[in-house]
Amino acid sequence: MSAQAPLALLCLPCAGASASMYLRWRRLVPSWVRIVPVELPGRGARMGEAFVEDFDALVARICTEQAEAMRGDFALFGHSMGALLAHGVTRRLQSLYRPLPRALLVSGSAAPSRRDPERFDGGEDDASLIAELRKQGGTPEEVFASEELMRITLDTLRADRRVCRSHVHVGGGAPLPLPVHAFAGRQDDIEALAMAAWSKETGGTFTLDWFEGGHFFLRQHETAFLAALARRLPTPLHQAHFHAPLQAHQGQI
């Protein structure tokens, strides 16, 4: 598999979700990209495990568990909570003097320095969480219609809100020596300046691509988003004869 896809793209899920949100990307990205959906404890294939509700502890777990996938040519992607985790993993790798990703790609999340500390202070009762899911718009109707799926989703979202609440931004560190590429929805409630502040995290290239849509613009405009993602990914260091099957029209960005 690695001979066919020299760049591993580790994908971290948003709050309330599992690694399955990225499975379909495997057949939609260029052939030189190997999608590695990262499953967090307590969901999906790891549902029998306890949630990790502390940000730093979860970052440390990811760095340990994904050590094999983060050997060689790799990049990190995360959406919303996943973006914060991807950034946290990159910073931890840097502090441990481990190899860094070729690029950090973040979506639907304010930069760590611009996060609203009160964003996750709302209620964690079922009704409040369901209202949040409805507002964000990324949950299929089948989930709302199923008592079992709703319970799994709410329990996961509740744990992930605690992860986000426990995130503490530590300023003053050296910029990351790698490109940072951000993606955002024009109708999301994250301010443009909060997205642009990701530029402060890197001493290298920074880009910010905008799409029509809300918090889940990457689903609403999946084809255009994946085309933009592919353009931002670093070319594999040992690319030989790889041809991208993704012939996506650009759409509005």
N, C-alpha and C positions, 0 to 999 in steps of 0.2 A: 504493500500500500504506500509506504513512504517513498518508494522509488517512483511512484506515479504522481505523488503530491508532496514536493519537497518543503512547502511552507505549511506548518501546522498553525491553524487559527483557533486558539482556545476561546470559547464563547461562554460568558458568564450570564446567568439569567437575571431577569428583573424580579422585584419583590413579588412573592406569591406564585412564582412559576418554577418549572423544572427545566432540565436540559432539553426536554422534548421540543421546546419552542424553536430550537435551531436545527432539528433533524432534517427538515425539508430542504434546508440550504445546501445539504450535501450534493444534491443533484442540480443545483442552480448556480453554483459558483464555478469559476474557471477550474480546469482540470489540475492546475498546479497548486491548488489550495486544498488542504485536508481539514475539514471542519471537525473540531474536537469539542462537542458539547460537554461542559463541565457540570456534573450532577452534584449538587450540594446535599449535605446530610438532611434527612427528614422528608425527602420528596422523591418522586419518581421511583427509580430502581433502588433507592436508599430509604424508602419510606419507613422501614423498620428501625432506623437509627434516630437518635435524639437530634433535634434541631440544635445548631450552634447559634446562640443569640447575641454574641459579642463580636463586634467587627474585627478587632485585632486577632481574636482567637480563630475566627473563620478564615481570615487572610492567611494565618500561619498554617491552618489545615490544608488550604488549597496549595500553598507552596510545597508542602510535604507530599500530598497525594498526587499532585500533577508534575512531580519532579521529572519523571520519564518523558512526559509530553513536552516539557520545557527544555529538552535537550535539542541541540541542533538549531535549525531555522524555524523560529516561531514568532507569532504576534499574538496580542491579547485584544479581545473585543468584549465589551459589556454594554448592556442597555439598562438605564436607570440605576437601580441598586447595583447591577452588574458592572456598570461603569466605575462606580466607587470602588468596588472590589478589585476590578482590573487595575485601577490606579494603585490601590493598596498593595496588591501583589507585586507590581512593578517596583514600588518603593521598598518593599521588604527584600526583594531580590537584590536591589541595589545595596541595601544595608548589609546583606550577607555576602556581598561580593560574588554573587552567582551571575551567570550569563543573563543579560537582559533581552527582552523581546526586541525584534527588529522595529516594531512600531506599537503604539498604544492607540486603540480606536475606541472612542467613547460616544455613547448615544443617549439622548433624552435625560441628561443629568447636568445639573449646575456643577461648575468646577468646585473642587473641595474648599477653596478659599471663599466661595460665594454662596455656600449652602445656607438655607434658612434654618436656623436651629429649632424653630418652632413648627417646622413642616410636619413633624411626626408626633406632635403633642396631642393630637385629637384622640377621640375615644377608640378603644380596641374591642368594643362590644360588636356583636355580629352585624347589627343594623348599620353602625358607622362604617364598618369595613365593606359591607355590601354597597353602601352609597359611594365609597371611594372607588370600588371596582367599576361601578356604573359610570362614574365621572371620567375615569381614565379611558374607558372604552375598549380595553384589550381582551376582555373575557368573553368567550363564546357563549351564546344563549343556552347551549346544551348544559353548560356548567351551572348556570342559574336554575335550570329546570331539574337538576339532579341533586337530591339531598346529600348523597354520599360525596359527589364531586365538590359540592359547595362547602361541605365540612372540611375536606382536605385543603381546598383553596384558602378558606378563611384561617385555618390553623397555620398554614404556611405563611400567609400574609402577615398574620399577627407576629410570628417569630421574626420575619424579615423586617418589620417595622422597628423591632427592638435592635436588630443589627444596625439599621440606618441611624437610629437614635444614639447608639453607642459610638458612632463614628466621631472622632475628634480630629479636627484639622490641626496639624503641626506645621506652622509656617517656618520660613527661614532656611529651608533645605536648598541644596543646589538643584538647579533645573535638571530634568532628566536628559541624558545625552542621546535622545532618540526622537523620532517624529511623533507628534500627537495629532490625530485626526478626529474631529468632533462632528456629530450629525445631530440635527434638531428639526423639530416640527414647528412651522410658523404659528399654528394654533395651540401649541402646548402652552402651559402657564409658566414655563421657565423663561425668565427674562433674557433677552439677547446678550446683555452684558455679562450675565452669569455663565452663559455658554462660551462667550468670547474669552472669559478669564481662564479657560483651559490653556490658553497660549502662555500663561505664566508658569506652567508646569514643565515646559520644555525649553532647552537651549538650542533645539533644532527646528525643523520645519513644523509649522502649524497650519492646519486648514479647518474651515468650518463650512459644512454643506447644509443648506436649508432645504426643507421639503414642505410641500403643502400637507396639512394634516395635524392631528393632535399628538398626544403622548406616544401613540403607537403608529406613527407615520411609517415606520419600517414595515408594518403589515399592510397598512392602507395603500402604500405605493411600493410594494416589495420589489418589483422588477427594477424600477428606477433606483431604489435604494441599493440593491445588490450590485447594480452596475457601478454606482458611485463608490461603494465599498471596495470593489475589485480594482478600481482606478487608484485608490489610496493605499492598497496593500503593497508592501515592498516586493520587488521582483526577487524570486528565490535566488540565493547565492549560487546554487549549482543547477540552475535551470538548463535543461537540455532541449528536448523537443516536446514542449508542452503547448497545447493549443486551447485557448479558452472557448468553451462552448456557449458562454453567455453572450448572446447577441441582443442585448436589451436596448430598447429605445430609451432615451434619456428621461423623458417625461419632464415635469417641471421641478426644478430644484431651487 
